[in-house]
C-alpha cells in the first residue's frame, strides 16, 4: 500500500520484491524506523478497512 492508500499488491510480484530486500545494521535500521514511523502508522490506518473486508471474505 502506498501513502495514498492504493493497494499495490497486484502490481508487484512478491518474489521480485523479496529479492530486492537487504538487511541493514542496527544503526541504519533505527534511523529508518524513526524517519518513516509516521508514514507507516498512516499506511496501517489506511489499510485497516481493506484488511478487515478481505479477512471477512476469507473467513466466510
N, C-alpha and C positions, 0 to 999 in steps of 0.2 A: 504494500500500500504506500502511496506517495503522500506528501504533506497535504494534498488537497482531498484525500480520501478516495482516490482512484485505485481500484483493485488491479494490481499489475501481475498477479499470479499467472494468468493465461498468456502474458506477453513474454515471460521469462522462464525458460526451461530450467528446472531445478538442478539438473546435473551441470549445466553450463554455468549457472550461478555459483554452485557449490565449488567448482574448480577454481573460481576467482577469489575464494576466501583464503586469507592468510592469517596466521597467528601473529599477534603483536605482543611486545613485552608489557609488563605491568604498568610502567610509567606511561607509555603511549596509550594503553587501554583506558587508564584512569582519565587522561586528558580527553579522549574521545567521548567517554561516558559523560563527563562534565559538560563538554561542548554541545552534545546532542540530546541531553536529558529532556529538555523542554519539547523538542520535536518528537521524541519517542513517546512521551506522555500524550501529546496531541494525536499522534497516529493511533495509539491504543484506544483513545476515546472515540475517534472516528470509526475504528474497526469494530467496536463492541457490538453495535446493532447488526452489522453484516454477519459477524461471527455467530451471534445468537440466532439469527434467521437460518443460517446454514446448519447450525447444530440441531435446531428443532426439526429440520427436514431429514437429517440423518437419523435422528432418534425415532422419528415416525416411521 
